[in-house]
Amino acid sequence: MFGRPGLGQVTVNAVSGKDMPLVMAVVLISALAYVTVSTIVDLAYLAIDPRLRRSR
């Protein structure tokens, strides 16, 4: 398990080897993961803290 290269090492090797499709894929996957986690955290804040809910 620890003998396999991580995402950072794969990215560094892709940049060094000018493998642009792989670099773009890593950036896209990282951005999607960030947006997904951020959205889940924002929704969790709304569920946990009632002061953040908008009352009409």
PQR file of N, CA, C, O and H, with PARSE charges and radii, in Angstrom:
ATOM      1  N   MET A   1       0.824  -1.188   0.000 -0.4000 1.5000
ATOM      2  CA  MET A   1       0.000   0.000   0.000 -0.0000 2.0000
ATOM      3  C   MET A   1       0.869   1.252   0.000  0.5500 1.7000
ATOM      4  O   MET A   1       0.602   2.181  -0.762 -0.5500 1.4000
ATOM      5  N   PHE A   2       1.893   1.295   0.831 -0.4000 1.5000
ATOM      6  CA  PHE A   2       2.710   2.500   0.917 -0.0000 2.0000
ATOM      7  C   PHE A   2       3.778   2.555  -0.171  0.5500 1.7000
ATOM      8  O   PHE A   2       4.465   3.568  -0.302 -0.5500 1.4000
ATOM      9  H   PHE A   2       2.109   0.540   1.450  0.4000 1.0000
ATOM     10  N   GLY A   3       3.928   1.505  -0.941 -0.4000 1.5000
ATOM     11  CA  GLY A   3       4.893   1.498  -2.024 -0.0000 2.0000
ATOM     12  C   GLY A   3       4.367   2.162  -3.282  0.5500 1.7000
ATOM     13  O   GLY A   3       5.136   2.457  -4.197 -0.5500 1.4000
ATOM     14  H   GLY A   3       3.370   0.682  -0.834  0.4000 1.0000
ATOM     15  N   ARG A   4       3.079   2.398  -3.337 -0.4000 1.5000
ATOM     16  CA  ARG A   4       2.482   3.024  -4.510 -0.0000 2.0000
ATOM     17  C   ARG A   4       2.580   4.536  -4.390  0.5500 1.7000
ATOM     18  O   ARG A   4       2.417   5.081  -3.299 -0.5500 1.4000
ATOM     19  H   ARG A   4       2.454   2.159  -2.593  0.4000 1.0000
ATOM     20  N   PRO A   5       2.849   5.230  -5.512 -0.5600 1.5000
ATOM     21  CA  PRO A   5       2.966   6.688  -5.440  0.2800 2.0000
ATOM     22  C   PRO A   5       1.612   7.340  -5.156  0.5500 1.7000
ATOM     23  O   PRO A   5       0.565   6.852  -5.580 -0.5500 1.4000
ATOM     24  N   GLY A   6       1.664   8.433  -4.440 -0.4000 1.5000
ATOM     25  CA  GLY A   6       0.446   9.164  -4.115 -0.0000 2.0000
ATOM     26  C   GLY A   6       0.060  10.124  -5.219  0.5500 1.7000
ATOM     27  O   GLY A   6       0.723  10.207  -6.253 -0.5500 1.4000
ATOM     28  H   GLY A   6       2.515   8.829  -4.095  0.4000 1.0000
ATOM     29  N   LEU A   7      -1.009  10.840  -4.986 -0.4000 1.5000
ATOM     30  CA  LEU A   7      -1.532  11.771  -5.990 -0.0000 2.0000
ATOM     31  C   LEU A   7      -0.542  12.901  -6.252  0.5500 1.7000
ATOM     32  O   LEU A   7      -0.401  13.356  -7.387 -0.5500 1.4000
ATOM     33  H   LEU A   7      -1.547  10.773  -4.146  0.4000 1.0000
ATOM     34  N   GLY A   8       0.138  13.350  -5.212 -0.4000 1.5000
ATOM     35  CA  GLY A   8       1.127  14.411  -5.388 -0.0000 2.0000
ATOM     36  C   GLY A   8       2.289  13.968  -6.257  0.5500 1.7000
ATOM     37  O   GLY A   8       2.726  14.701  -7.144 -0.5500 1.4000
ATOM     38  H   GLY A   8       0.023  12.980  -4.290  0.4000 1.0000
ATOM     39  N   GLN A   9       2.786  12.777  -6.004 -0.4000 1.5000
ATOM     40  CA  GLN A   9       3.899  12.259  -6.803 -0.0000 2.0000
ATOM     41  C   GLN A   9       3.481  12.030  -8.245  0.5500 1.7000
ATOM     42  O   GLN A   9       4.249  12.301  -9.168 -0.5500 1.4000
ATOM     43  H   GLN A   9       2.431  12.181  -5.283  0.4000 1.0000
ATOM     44  N   VAL A  10       2.272  11.533  -8.442 -0.4000 1.5000
ATOM     45  CA  VAL A  10       1.761  11.337  -9.809 -0.0000 2.0000
ATOM     46  C   VAL A  10       1.660  12.677 -10.526  0.5500 1.7000
ATOM     47  O   VAL A  10       1.990  12.774 -11.708 -0.5500 1.4000
ATOM     48  H   VAL A  10       1.648  11.313  -7.692  0.4000 1.0000
ATOM     49  N   THR A  11       1.210  13.705  -9.825 -0.4000 1.5000
ATOM     50  CA  THR A  11       1.083  15.034 -10.424 -0.0000 2.0000
ATOM     51  C   THR A  11       2.446  15.611 -10.783  0.5500 1.7000
ATOM     52  O   THR A  11       2.625  16.173 -11.864 -0.5500 1.4000
ATOM     53  H   THR A  11       0.943  13.627  -8.865  0.4000 1.0000
ATOM     54  N   VAL A  12       3.405  15.471  -9.875 -0.4000 1.5000
ATOM     55  CA  VAL A  12       4.754  15.975 -10.142 -0.0000 2.0000
ATOM     56  C   VAL A  12       5.344  15.262 -11.356  0.5500 1.7000
ATOM     57  O   VAL A  12       5.950  15.899 -12.218 -0.5500 1.4000
ATOM     58  H   VAL A  12       3.260  15.015  -8.997  0.4000 1.0000
ATOM     59  N   ASN A  13       5.170  13.959 -11.424 -0.4000 1.5000
ATOM     60  CA  ASN A  13       5.684  13.209 -12.577 -0.0000 2.0000
ATOM     61  C   ASN A  13       4.974  13.619 -13.866  0.5500 1.7000
ATOM     62  O   ASN A  13       5.599  13.681 -14.925 -0.5500 1.4000
ATOM     63  H   ASN A  13       4.678  13.441 -10.723  0.4000 1.0000
ATOM     64  N   ALA A  14       3.680  13.897 -13.782 -0.4000 1.5000
ATOM     65  CA  ALA A  14       2.927  14.313 -14.968 -0.0000 2.0000
ATOM     66  C   ALA A  14       3.380  15.690 -15.446  0.5500 1.7000
ATOM     67  O   ALA A  14       3.503  15.924 -16.648 -0.5500 1.4000
ATOM     68  H   ALA A  14       3.172  13.846 -12.922  0.4000 1.0000
ATOM     69  N   VAL A  15       3.626  16.598 -14.507 -0.4000 1.5000
ATOM     70  CA  VAL A  15       4.106  17.928 -14.890 -0.0000 2.0000
ATOM     71  C   VAL A  15       5.503  17.821 -15.488  0.5500 1.7000
ATOM     72  O   VAL A  15       5.802  18.460 -16.496 -0.5500 1.4000
ATOM     73  H   VAL A  15       3.526  16.408 -13.530  0.4000 1.0000
ATOM     74  N   SER A  16       6.351  17.020 -14.871 -0.4000 1.5000
ATOM     75  CA  SER A  16       7.718  16.848 -15.387 -0.0000 2.0000
ATOM     76  C   SER A  16       7.710  16.209 -16.767  0.5500 1.7000
ATOM     77  O   SER A  16       8.525  16.555 -17.623 -0.5500 1.4000
ATOM     78  H   SER A  16       6.109  16.501 -14.052  0.4000 1.0000
ATOM     79  N   GLY A  17       6.794  15.282 -16.981 -0.4000 1.5000
ATOM     80  CA  GLY A  17       6.702  14.609 -18.268 -0.0000 2.0000
ATOM     81  C   GLY A  17       5.810  15.300 -19.271  0.5500 1.7000
ATOM     82  O   GLY A  17       5.582  14.784 -20.365 -0.5500 1.4000
ATOM     83  H   GLY A  17       6.132  15.001 -16.286  0.4000 1.0000
ATOM     84  N   LYS A  18       5.295  16.482 -18.904 -0.4000 1.5000
ATOM     85  CA  LYS A  18       4.414  17.282 -19.775 -0.0000 2.0000
ATOM     86  C   LYS A  18       3.194  16.486 -20.223  0.5500 1.7000
ATOM     87  O   LYS A  18       2.797  16.539 -21.387 -0.5500 1.4000
ATOM     88  H   LYS A  18       5.480  16.901 -18.015  0.4000 1.0000
ATOM     89  N   ASP A  19       2.608  15.749 -19.289 -0.4000 1.5000
ATOM     90  CA  ASP A  19       1.405  14.956 -19.546 -0.0000 2.0000
ATOM     91  C   ASP A  19       0.188  15.796 -19.151  0.5500 1.7000
ATOM     92  O   ASP A  19      -0.373  15.631 -18.067 -0.5500 1.4000
ATOM     93  H   ASP A  19       2.931  15.705 -18.343  0.4000 1.0000
ATOM     94  N   MET A  20      -0.204  16.690 -20.044 -0.4000 1.5000
ATOM     95  CA  MET A  20      -1.249  17.669 -19.722 -0.0000 2.0000
ATOM     96  C   MET A  20      -2.620  17.045 -19.441  0.5500 1.7000
ATOM     97  O   MET A  20      -3.313  17.525 -18.544 -0.5500 1.4000
ATOM     98  H   MET A  20       0.251  16.825 -20.924  0.4000 1.0000
ATOM     99  N   PRO A  21      -3.044  16.008 -20.156 -0.5600 1.5000
ATOM    100  CA  PRO A  21      -4.344  15.420 -19.814  0.2800 2.0000
ATOM    101  C   PRO A  21      -4.400  14.904 -18.373  0.5500 1.7000
ATOM    102  O   PRO A  21      -5.424  15.044 -17.704 -0.5500 1.4000
ATOM    103  N   LEU A  22      -3.315  14.314 -17.902 -0.4000 1.5000
ATOM    104  CA  LEU A  22      -3.290  13.825 -16.525 -0.0000 2.0000
ATOM    105  C   LEU A  22      -3.291  14.982 -15.530  0.5500 1.7000
ATOM    106  O   LEU A  22      -3.974  14.922 -14.508 -0.5500 1.4000
ATOM    107  H   LEU A  22      -2.484  14.201 -18.445  0.4000 1.0000
ATOM    108  N   VAL A  23      -2.530  16.031 -15.825 -0.4000 1.5000
ATOM    109  CA  VAL A  23      -2.507  17.208 -14.946 -0.0000 2.0000
ATOM    110  C   VAL A  23      -3.898  17.830 -14.875  0.5500 1.7000
ATOM    111  O   VAL A  23      -4.366  18.174 -13.789 -0.5500 1.4000
ATOM    112  H   VAL A  23      -1.976  16.079 -16.656  0.4000 1.0000
ATOM    113  N   MET A  24      -4.557  17.975 -16.009 -0.4000 1.5000
ATOM    114  CA  MET A  24      -5.908  18.555 -16.019 -0.0000 2.0000
ATOM    115  C   MET A  24      -6.898  17.660 -15.275  0.5500 1.7000
ATOM    116  O   MET A  24      -7.794  18.162 -14.597 -0.5500 1.4000
ATOM    117  H   MET A  24      -4.177  17.696 -16.891  0.4000 1.0000
ATOM    118  N   ALA A  25      -6.746  16.356 -15.394 -0.4000 1.5000
ATOM    119  CA  ALA A  25      -7.636  15.437 -14.682 -0.0000 2.0000
ATOM    120  C   ALA A  25      -7.444  15.553 -13.181  0.5500 1.7000
ATOM    121  O   ALA A  25      -8.420  15.559 -12.430 -0.5500 1.4000
ATOM    122  H   ALA A  25      -6.018  15.948 -15.945  0.4000 1.0000
ATOM    123  N   VAL A  26      -6.194  15.646 -12.731 -0.4000 1.5000
ATOM    124  CA  VAL A  26      -5.932  15.789 -11.295 -0.0000 2.0000
ATOM    125  C   VAL A  26      -6.503  17.099 -10.774  0.5500 1.7000
ATOM    126  O   VAL A  26      -7.097  17.129  -9.697 -0.5500 1.4000
ATOM    127  H   VAL A  26      -5.402  15.641 -13.341  0.4000 1.0000
ATOM    128  N   VAL A  27      -6.331  18.177 -11.521 -0.4000 1.5000
ATOM    129  CA  VAL A  27      -6.872  19.476 -11.106 -0.0000 2.0000
ATOM    130  C   VAL A  27      -8.397  19.428 -11.065  0.5500 1.7000
ATOM    131  O   VAL A  27      -9.004  19.930 -10.119 -0.5500 1.4000
ATOM    132  H   VAL A  27      -5.848  18.152 -12.396  0.4000 1.0000
ATOM    133  N   LEU A  28      -9.013  18.836 -12.066 -0.4000 1.5000
ATOM    134  CA  LEU A  28     -10.477  18.748 -12.110 -0.0000 2.0000
ATOM    135  C   LEU A  28     -11.022  17.909 -10.955  0.5500 1.7000
ATOM    136  O   LEU A  28     -11.991  18.303 -10.306 -0.5500 1.4000
ATOM    137  H   LEU A  28      -8.520  18.428 -12.834  0.4000 1.0000
ATOM    138  N   ILE A  29     -10.415  16.776 -10.701 -0.4000 1.5000
ATOM    139  CA  ILE A  29     -10.874  15.909  -9.608 -0.0000 2.0000
ATOM    140  C   ILE A  29     -10.678  16.604  -8.264  0.5500 1.7000
ATOM    141  O   ILE A  29     -11.540  16.523  -7.390 -0.5500 1.4000
ATOM    142  H   ILE A  29      -9.628  16.456 -11.229  0.4000 1.0000
ATOM    143  N   SER A  30      -9.542  17.289  -8.098 -0.4000 1.5000
ATOM    144  CA  SER A  30      -9.295  18.009  -6.845 -0.0000 2.0000
ATOM    145  C   SER A  30     -10.314  19.128  -6.637  0.5500 1.7000
ATOM    146  O   SER A  30     -10.810  19.319  -5.527 -0.5500 1.4000
ATOM    147  H   SER A  30      -8.841  17.355  -8.808  0.4000 1.0000
ATOM    148  N   ALA A  31     -10.625  19.865  -7.699 -0.4000 1.5000
ATOM    149  CA  ALA A  31     -11.600  20.951  -7.596 -0.0000 2.0000
ATOM    150  C   ALA A  31     -12.993  20.414  -7.285  0.5500 1.7000
ATOM    151  O   ALA A  31     -13.710  20.987  -6.464 -0.5500 1.4000
ATOM    152  H   ALA A  31     -10.222  19.710  -8.601  0.4000 1.0000
ATOM    153  N   LEU A  32     -13.379  19.322  -7.932 -0.4000 1.5000
ATOM    154  CA  LEU A  32     -14.689  18.727  -7.650 -0.0000 2.0000
ATOM    155  C   LEU A  32     -14.780  18.211  -6.217  0.5500 1.7000
ATOM    156  O   LEU A  32     -15.816  18.354  -5.567 -0.5500 1.4000
ATOM    157  H   LEU A  32     -12.796  18.856  -8.598  0.4000 1.0000
ATOM    158  N   ALA A  33     -13.706  17.619  -5.730 -0.4000 1.5000
ATOM    159  CA  ALA A  33     -13.689  17.137  -4.345 -0.0000 2.0000
ATOM    160  C   ALA A  33     -13.812  18.310  -3.375  0.5500 1.7000
ATOM    161  O   ALA A  33     -14.544  18.221  -2.389 -0.5500 1.4000
ATOM    162  H   ALA A  33     -12.865  17.503  -6.257  0.4000 1.0000
ATOM    163  N   TYR A  34     -13.106  19.403  -3.644 -0.4000 1.5000
ATOM    164  CA  TYR A  34     -13.173  20.578  -2.776 -0.0000 2.0000
ATOM    165  C   TYR A  34     -14.580  21.170  -2.748  0.5500 1.7000
ATOM    166  O   TYR A  34     -15.105  21.483  -1.679 -0.5500 1.4000
ATOM    167  H   TYR A  34     -12.512  19.475  -4.445  0.4000 1.0000
ATOM    168  N   VAL A  35     -15.181  21.320  -3.910 -0.4000 1.5000
ATOM    169  CA  VAL A  35     -16.534  21.884  -3.987 -0.0000 2.0000
ATOM    170  C   VAL A  35     -17.538  20.974  -3.287  0.5500 1.7000
ATOM    171  O   VAL A  35     -18.425  21.459  -2.584 -0.5500 1.4000
ATOM    172  H   VAL A  35     -14.755  21.065  -4.778  0.4000 1.0000
ATOM    173  N   THR A  36     -17.410  19.679  -3.469 -0.4000 1.5000
ATOM    174  CA  THR A  36     -18.327  18.725  -2.838 -0.0000 2.0000
ATOM    175  C   THR A  36     -18.215  18.775  -1.319  0.5500 1.7000
ATOM    176  O   THR A  36     -19.226  18.849  -0.622 -0.5500 1.4000
ATOM    177  H   THR A  36     -16.690  19.285  -4.040  0.4000 1.0000
ATOM    178  N   VAL A  37     -16.997  18.733  -0.810 -0.4000 1.5000
ATOM    179  CA  VAL A  37     -16.799  18.768   0.646 -0.0000 2.0000
ATOM    180  C   VAL A  37     -17.270  20.105   1.211  0.5500 1.7000
ATOM    181  O   VAL A  37     -17.897  20.143   2.270 -0.5500 1.4000
ATOM    182  H   VAL A  37     -16.175  18.673  -1.377  0.4000 1.0000
ATOM    183  N   SER A  38     -16.976  21.192   0.521 -0.4000 1.5000
ATOM    184  CA  SER A  38     -17.408  22.510   0.979 -0.0000 2.0000
ATOM    185  C   SER A  38     -18.931  22.620   1.032  0.5500 1.7000
ATOM    186  O   SER A  38     -19.474  23.190   1.977 -0.5500 1.4000
ATOM    187  H   SER A  38     -16.467  21.161  -0.340  0.4000 1.0000
ATOM    188  N   THR A  39     -19.616  22.089   0.042 -0.4000 1.5000
ATOM    189  CA  THR A  39     -21.073  22.110   0.025 -0.0000 2.0000
ATOM    190  C   THR A  39     -21.655  21.269   1.160  0.5500 1.7000
ATOM    191  O   THR A  39     -22.616  21.680   1.811 -0.5500 1.4000
ATOM    192  H   THR A  39     -19.175  21.625  -0.727  0.4000 1.0000
ATOM    193  N   ILE A  40     -21.081  20.111   1.393 -0.4000 1.5000
ATOM    194  CA  ILE A  40     -21.560  19.251   2.482 -0.0000 2.0000
ATOM    195  C   ILE A  40     -21.367  19.937   3.828  0.5500 1.7000
ATOM    196  O   ILE A  40     -22.241  19.858   4.692 -0.5500 1.4000
ATOM    197  H   ILE A  40     -20.300  19.777   0.864  0.4000 1.0000
ATOM    198  N   VAL A  41     -20.237  20.606   4.018 -0.4000 1.5000
ATOM    199  CA  VAL A  41     -19.990  21.310   5.277 -0.0000 2.0000
ATOM    200  C   VAL A  41     -20.970  22.463   5.449  0.5500 1.7000
ATOM    201  O   VAL A  41     -21.483  22.671   6.549 -0.5500 1.4000
ATOM    202  H   VAL A  41     -19.527  20.670   3.317  0.4000 1.0000
ATOM    203  N   ASP A  42     -21.239  23.215   4.391 -0.4000 1.5000
ATOM    204  CA  ASP A  42     -22.199  24.319   4.479 -0.0000 2.0000
ATOM    205  C   ASP A  42     -23.597  23.805   4.830  0.5500 1.7000
ATOM    206  O   ASP A  42     -24.292  24.416   5.641 -0.5500 1.4000
ATOM    207  H   ASP A  42     -20.822  23.047   3.498  0.4000 1.0000
ATOM    208  N   LEU A  43     -24.012  22.701   4.234 -0.4000 1.5000
ATOM    209  CA  LEU A  43     -25.319  22.131   4.559 -0.0000 2.0000
ATOM    210  C   LEU A  43     -25.358  21.595   5.984  0.5500 1.7000
ATOM    211  O   LEU A  43     -26.392  21.659   6.649 -0.5500 1.4000
ATOM    212  H   LEU A  43     -23.447  22.204   3.575  0.4000 1.0000
ATOM    213  N   ALA A  44     -24.241  21.074   6.446 -0.4000 1.5000
ATOM    214  CA  ALA A  44     -24.181  20.585   7.834 -0.0000 2.0000
ATOM    215  C   ALA A  44     -24.302  21.751   8.811  0.5500 1.7000
ATOM    216  O   ALA A  44     -24.954  21.627   9.848 -0.5500 1.4000
ATOM    217  H   ALA A  44     -23.401  21.022   5.905  0.4000 1.0000
ATOM    218  N   TYR A  45     -23.675  22.884   8.485 -0.4000 1.5000
ATOM    219  CA  TYR A  45     -23.822  24.069   9.336 -0.0000 2.0000
ATOM    220  C   TYR A  45     -25.284  24.471   9.456  0.5500 1.7000
ATOM    221  O   TYR A  45     -25.752  24.795  10.547 -0.5500 1.4000
ATOM    222  H   TYR A  45     -23.145  22.984   7.643  0.4000 1.0000
ATOM    223  N   LEU A  46     -26.002  24.454   8.352 -0.4000 1.5000
ATOM    224  CA  LEU A  46     -27.419  24.819   8.379 -0.0000 2.0000
ATOM    225  C   LEU A  46     -28.226  23.838   9.213  0.5500 1.7000
ATOM    226  O   LEU A  46     -29.153  24.239   9.917 -0.5500 1.4000
ATOM    227  H   LEU A  46     -25.622  24.191   7.465  0.4000 1.0000
ATOM    228  N   ALA A  47     -27.888  22.569   9.144 -0.4000 1.5000
ATOM    229  CA  ALA A  47     -28.626  21.561   9.898 -0.0000 2.0000
ATOM    230  C   ALA A  47     -28.322  21.641  11.386  0.5500 1.7000
ATOM    231  O   ALA A  47     -29.194  21.367  12.211 -0.5500 1.4000
ATOM    232  H   ALA A  47     -27.135  22.243   8.573  0.4000 1.0000
ATOM    233  N   ILE A  48     -27.102  22.011  11.737 -0.4000 1.5000
ATOM    234  CA  ILE A  48     -26.693  22.007  13.146 -0.0000 2.0000
ATOM    235  C   ILE A  48     -27.077  23.303  13.861  0.5500 1.7000
ATOM    236  O   ILE A  48     -27.563  23.257  14.991 -0.5500 1.4000
ATOM    237  H   ILE A  48     -26.393  22.233  11.067  0.4000 1.0000
ATOM    238  N   ASP A  49     -26.866  24.453  13.225 -0.4000 1.5000
ATOM    239  CA  ASP A  49     -27.080  25.748  13.876 -0.0000 2.0000
ATOM    240  C   ASP A  49     -28.388  26.373  13.391  0.5500 1.7000
ATOM    241  O   ASP A  49     -28.467  26.823  12.248 -0.5500 1.4000
ATOM    242  H   ASP A  49     -26.470  24.490  12.307  0.4000 1.0000
ATOM    243  N   PRO A  50     -29.410  26.408  14.241 -0.5600 1.5000
ATOM    244  CA  PRO A  50     -30.699  26.955  13.811  0.2800 2.0000
ATOM    245  C   PRO A  50     -30.668  28.471  13.576  0.5500 1.7000
ATOM    246  O   PRO A  50     -31.553  29.003  12.906 -0.5500 1.4000
ATOM    247  N   ARG A  51     -29.679  29.161  14.107 -0.4000 1.5000
ATOM    248  CA  ARG A  51     -29.598  30.626  13.902 -0.0000 2.0000
ATOM    249  C   ARG A  51     -29.300  30.984  12.445  0.5500 1.7000
ATOM    250  O   ARG A  51     -29.584  32.100  12.010 -0.5500 1.4000
ATOM    251  H   ARG A  51     -28.960  28.729  14.651  0.4000 1.0000
ATOM    252  N   LEU A  52     -28.736  30.053  11.701 -0.4000 1.5000
ATOM    253  CA  LEU A  52     -28.389  30.318  10.319 -0.0000 2.0000
ATOM    254  C   LEU A  52     -29.551  30.124   9.362  0.5500 1.7000
ATOM    255  O   LEU A  52     -29.495  30.557   8.211 -0.5500 1.4000
ATOM    256  H   LEU A  52     -28.505  29.146  12.055  0.4000 1.0000
ATOM    257  N   ARG A  53     -30.598  29.475   9.835 -0.4000 1.5000
ATOM    258  CA  ARG A  53     -31.770  29.251   8.987 -0.0000 2.0000
ATOM    259  C   ARG A  53     -32.519  30.555   8.797  0.5500 1.7000
ATOM    260  O   ARG A  53     -32.644  31.354   9.725 -0.5500 1.4000
ATOM    261  H   ARG A  53     -30.644  29.123  10.770  0.4000 1.0000
ATOM    262  N   ARG A  54     -33.006  30.761   7.610 -0.4000 1.5000
ATOM    263  CA  ARG A  54     -33.747  31.982   7.302 -0.0000 2.0000
ATOM    264  C   ARG A  54     -35.205  31.784   7.666  0.5500 1.7000
ATOM    265  O   ARG A  54     -35.848  30.845   7.197 -0.5500 1.4000
ATOM    266  H   ARG A  54     -32.904  30.112   6.856  0.4000 1.0000
ATOM    267  N   SER A  55     -35.721  32.661   8.493 -0.4000 1.5000
ATOM    268  CA  SER A  55     -37.148  32.555   8.864 -0.0000 2.0000
ATOM    269  C   SER A  55     -37.946  33.568   8.062  0.5500 1.7000
ATOM    270  O   SER A  55     -37.517  34.706   7.873 -0.5500 1.4000
ATOM    271  H   SER A  55     -35.199  33.424   8.874  0.4000 1.0000
ATOM    272  N   ARG A  56     -39.103  33.144   7.595 -0.4000 1.5000
ATOM    273  CA  ARG A  56     -39.943  34.030   6.782 -0.0000 2.0000
ATOM    274  C   ARG A  56     -41.144  34.454   7.549  0.5500 1.7000
ATOM    275  O   ARG A  56     -41.973  35.203   7.033 -0.5500 1.4000
ATOM    276  H   ARG A  56     -39.451  32.220   7.749  0.4000 1.0000
TER
END
